[in-house]
């Protein structure tokens, strides 16, 4: 697969991840913020890539890796947008064992559960996207 093909593949993944995460937030909290669309894009692309690298591993290892990815990105983004910029997009300081109000074990567990359907979804998307780009964009 050539580099332009990978670019198309990851553009599709980022768009899907951003849209999917925004929809998830709308369903869960009733609102979202544009920074969460960007964060969802990054997280989904990282999970997509990680699941590709972990092909053949047990599902729970992939889910643990996905939870670690989302929790880590959430901490980094939260430190910038919530602490430095003071945009107050989210605040977990009311949750037990939170870290600086940006991450907490409850949401890390939820990210783990969310990764259960994402594992087969990323495999399906990889198959479809790579097949589509190999044919020159005609699925």
MODELLER restraints for C-alpha pairs under 7 A, 6 or more apart:
rsr = mdl.restraints
at = mdl.atoms
rsr.add(forms.Gaussian(group=physical.xy_distance, feature=features.Distance(at['CA:5:A'], at['CA:133:A']), mean=5.99, stdev=0.5))
rsr.add(forms.Gaussian(group=physical.xy_distance, feature=features.Distance(at['CA:9:A'], at['CA:129:A']), mean=6.04, stdev=0.5))
rsr.add(forms.Gaussian(group=physical.xy_distance, feature=features.Distance(at['CA:10:A'], at['CA:45:A']), mean=6.77, stdev=0.5))
rsr.add(forms.Gaussian(group=physical.xy_distance, feature=features.Distance(at['CA:13:A'], at['CA:44:A']), mean=6.97, stdev=0.5))
rsr.add(forms.Gaussian(group=physical.xy_distance, feature=features.Distance(at['CA:13:A'], at['CA:45:A']), mean=6.00, stdev=0.5))
rsr.add(forms.Gaussian(group=physical.xy_distance, feature=features.Distance(at['CA:14:A'], at['CA:41:A']), mean=4.31, stdev=0.5))
rsr.add(forms.Gaussian(group=physical.xy_distance, feature=features.Distance(at['CA:14:A'], at['CA:42:A']), mean=6.60, stdev=0.5))
rsr.add(forms.Gaussian(group=physical.xy_distance, feature=features.Distance(at['CA:14:A'], at['CA:44:A']), mean=6.64, stdev=0.5))
rsr.add(forms.Gaussian(group=physical.xy_distance, feature=features.Distance(at['CA:14:A'], at['CA:45:A']), mean=5.83, stdev=0.5))
rsr.add(forms.Gaussian(group=physical.xy_distance, feature=features.Distance(at['CA:15:A'], at['CA:41:A']), mean=6.38, stdev=0.5))
rsr.add(forms.Gaussian(group=physical.xy_distance, feature=features.Distance(at['CA:17:A'], at['CA:40:A']), mean=5.37, stdev=0.5))
rsr.add(forms.Gaussian(group=physical.xy_distance, feature=features.Distance(at['CA:17:A'], at['CA:41:A']), mean=4.49, stdev=0.5))
rsr.add(forms.Gaussian(group=physical.xy_distance, feature=features.Distance(at['CA:17:A'], at['CA:44:A']), mean=5.01, stdev=0.5))
rsr.add(forms.Gaussian(group=physical.xy_distance, feature=features.Distance(at['CA:18:A'], at['CA:37:A']), mean=4.34, stdev=0.5))
rsr.add(forms.Gaussian(group=physical.xy_distance, feature=features.Distance(at['CA:18:A'], at['CA:38:A']), mean=5.93, stdev=0.5))
rsr.add(forms.Gaussian(group=physical.xy_distance, feature=features.Distance(at['CA:18:A'], at['CA:40:A']), mean=4.63, stdev=0.5))
rsr.add(forms.Gaussian(group=physical.xy_distance, feature=features.Distance(at['CA:18:A'], at['CA:41:A']), mean=4.21, stdev=0.5))
rsr.add(forms.Gaussian(group=physical.xy_distance, feature=features.Distance(at['CA:19:A'], at['CA:37:A']), mean=6.54, stdev=0.5))
rsr.add(forms.Gaussian(group=physical.xy_distance, feature=features.Distance(at['CA:21:A'], at['CA:37:A']), mean=6.42, stdev=0.5))
rsr.add(forms.Gaussian(group=physical.xy_distance, feature=features.Distance(at['CA:21:A'], at['CA:40:A']), mean=5.19, stdev=0.5))
rsr.add(forms.Gaussian(group=physical.xy_distance, feature=features.Distance(at['CA:22:A'], at['CA:32:A']), mean=6.22, stdev=0.5))
rsr.add(forms.Gaussian(group=physical.xy_distance, feature=features.Distance(at['CA:22:A'], at['CA:36:A']), mean=6.61, stdev=0.5))
rsr.add(forms.Gaussian(group=physical.xy_distance, feature=features.Distance(at['CA:22:A'], at['CA:37:A']), mean=5.52, stdev=0.5))
rsr.add(forms.Gaussian(group=physical.xy_distance, feature=features.Distance(at['CA:25:A'], at['CA:31:A']), mean=6.36, stdev=0.5))
rsr.add(forms.Gaussian(group=physical.xy_distance, feature=features.Distance(at['CA:25:A'], at['CA:32:A']), mean=5.75, stdev=0.5))
rsr.add(forms.Gaussian(group=physical.xy_distance, feature=features.Distance(at['CA:26:A'], at['CA:32:A']), mean=5.90, stdev=0.5))
rsr.add(forms.Gaussian(group=physical.xy_distance, feature=features.Distance(at['CA:33:A'], at['CA:89:A']), mean=6.99, stdev=0.5))
rsr.add(forms.Gaussian(group=physical.xy_distance, feature=features.Distance(at['CA:43:A'], at['CA:69:A']), mean=6.72, stdev=0.5))
rsr.add(forms.Gaussian(group=physical.xy_distance, feature=features.Distance(at['CA:43:A'], at['CA:70:A']), mean=5.79, stdev=0.5))
rsr.add(forms.Gaussian(group=physical.xy_distance, feature=features.Distance(at['CA:47:A'], at['CA:66:A']), mean=5.60, stdev=0.5))
rsr.add(forms.Gaussian(group=physical.xy_distance, feature=features.Distance(at['CA:48:A'], at['CA:122:A']), mean=5.56, stdev=0.5))
rsr.add(forms.Gaussian(group=physical.xy_distance, feature=features.Distance(at['CA:51:A'], at['CA:62:A']), mean=6.31, stdev=0.5))
rsr.add(forms.Gaussian(group=physical.xy_distance, feature=features.Distance(at['CA:51:A'], at['CA:119:A']), mean=6.73, stdev=0.5))
rsr.add(forms.Gaussian(group=physical.xy_distance, feature=features.Distance(at['CA:54:A'], at['CA:62:A']), mean=6.89, stdev=0.5))
rsr.add(forms.Gaussian(group=physical.xy_distance, feature=features.Distance(at['CA:63:A'], at['CA:112:A']), mean=5.15, stdev=0.5))
rsr.add(forms.Gaussian(group=physical.xy_distance, feature=features.Distance(at['CA:63:A'], at['CA:115:A']), mean=5.02, stdev=0.5))
rsr.add(forms.Gaussian(group=physical.xy_distance, feature=features.Distance(at['CA:63:A'], at['CA:116:A']), mean=6.11, stdev=0.5))
rsr.add(forms.Gaussian(group=physical.xy_distance, feature=features.Distance(at['CA:64:A'], at['CA:112:A']), mean=5.91, stdev=0.5))
rsr.add(forms.Gaussian(group=physical.xy_distance, feature=features.Distance(at['CA:66:A'], at['CA:112:A']), mean=6.63, stdev=0.5))
rsr.add(forms.Gaussian(group=physical.xy_distance, feature=features.Distance(at['CA:66:A'], at['CA:115:A']), mean=6.18, stdev=0.5))
rsr.add(forms.Gaussian(group=physical.xy_distance, feature=features.Distance(at['CA:67:A'], at['CA:108:A']), mean=5.70, stdev=0.5))
rsr.add(forms.Gaussian(group=physical.xy_distance, feature=features.Distance(at['CA:67:A'], at['CA:111:A']), mean=4.92, stdev=0.5))
rsr.add(forms.Gaussian(group=physical.xy_distance, feature=features.Distance(at['CA:67:A'], at['CA:112:A']), mean=4.76, stdev=0.5))
rsr.add(forms.Gaussian(group=physical.xy_distance, feature=features.Distance(at['CA:70:A'], at['CA:111:A']), mean=6.89, stdev=0.5))
rsr.add(forms.Gaussian(group=physical.xy_distance, feature=features.Distance(at['CA:71:A'], at['CA:103:A']), mean=6.52, stdev=0.5))
rsr.add(forms.Gaussian(group=physical.xy_distance, feature=features.Distance(at['CA:71:A'], at['CA:108:A']), mean=5.98, stdev=0.5))
rsr.add(forms.Gaussian(group=physical.xy_distance, feature=features.Distance(at['CA:74:A'], at['CA:102:A']), mean=6.96, stdev=0.5))
rsr.add(forms.Gaussian(group=physical.xy_distance, feature=features.Distance(at['CA:74:A'], at['CA:103:A']), mean=6.80, stdev=0.5))
rsr.add(forms.Gaussian(group=physical.xy_distance, feature=features.Distance(at['CA:75:A'], at['CA:102:A']), mean=5.54, stdev=0.5))
rsr.add(forms.Gaussian(group=physical.xy_distance, feature=features.Distance(at['CA:75:A'], at['CA:103:A']), mean=5.95, stdev=0.5))
rsr.add(forms.Gaussian(group=physical.xy_distance, feature=features.Distance(at['CA:78:A'], at['CA:102:A']), mean=5.49, stdev=0.5))
rsr.add(forms.Gaussian(group=physical.xy_distance, feature=features.Distance(at['CA:81:A'], at['CA:87:A']), mean=5.64, stdev=0.5))
rsr.add(forms.Gaussian(group=physical.xy_distance, feature=features.Distance(at['CA:82:A'], at['CA:88:A']), mean=4.70, stdev=0.5))
rsr.add(forms.Gaussian(group=physical.xy_distance, feature=features.Distance(at['CA:82:A'], at['CA:89:A']), mean=6.20, stdev=0.5))
rsr.add(forms.Gaussian(group=physical.xy_distance, feature=features.Distance(at['CA:91:A'], at['CA:101:A']), mean=5.20, stdev=0.5))
rsr.add(forms.Gaussian(group=physical.xy_distance, feature=features.Distance(at['CA:91:A'], at['CA:102:A']), mean=6.07, stdev=0.5))
rsr.add(forms.Gaussian(group=physical.xy_distance, feature=features.Distance(at['CA:92:A'], at['CA:98:A']), mean=6.27, stdev=0.5))
rsr.add(forms.Gaussian(group=physical.xy_distance, feature=features.Distance(at['CA:92:A'], at['CA:101:A']), mean=4.36, stdev=0.5))
rsr.add(forms.Gaussian(group=physical.xy_distance, feature=features.Distance(at['CA:92:A'], at['CA:102:A']), mean=5.73, stdev=0.5))
rsr.add(forms.Gaussian(group=physical.xy_distance, feature=features.Distance(at['CA:92:A'], at['CA:103:A']), mean=6.39, stdev=0.5))
rsr.add(forms.Gaussian(group=physical.xy_distance, feature=features.Distance(at['CA:92:A'], at['CA:104:A']), mean=6.69, stdev=0.5))
rsr.add(forms.Gaussian(group=physical.xy_distance, feature=features.Distance(at['CA:93:A'], at['CA:100:A']), mean=6.88, stdev=0.5))
rsr.add(forms.Gaussian(group=physical.xy_distance, feature=features.Distance(at['CA:93:A'], at['CA:101:A']), mean=3.99, stdev=0.5))
rsr.add(forms.Gaussian(group=physical.xy_distance, feature=features.Distance(at['CA:95:A'], at['CA:104:A']), mean=6.72, stdev=0.5))
rsr.add(forms.Gaussian(group=physical.xy_distance, feature=features.Distance(at['CA:97:A'], at['CA:104:A']), mean=6.02, stdev=0.5))
rsr.add(forms.Gaussian(group=physical.xy_distance, feature=features.Distance(at['CA:97:A'], at['CA:105:A']), mean=6.82, stdev=0.5))
rsr.add(forms.Gaussian(group=physical.xy_distance, feature=features.Distance(at['CA:98:A'], at['CA:104:A']), mean=4.22, stdev=0.5))
rsr.add(forms.Gaussian(group=physical.xy_distance, feature=features.Distance(at['CA:132:A'], at['CA:138:A']), mean=5.78, stdev=0.5))
rsr.add(forms.Gaussian(group=physical.xy_distance, feature=features.Distance(at['CA:132:A'], at['CA:139:A']), mean=4.83, stdev=0.5))
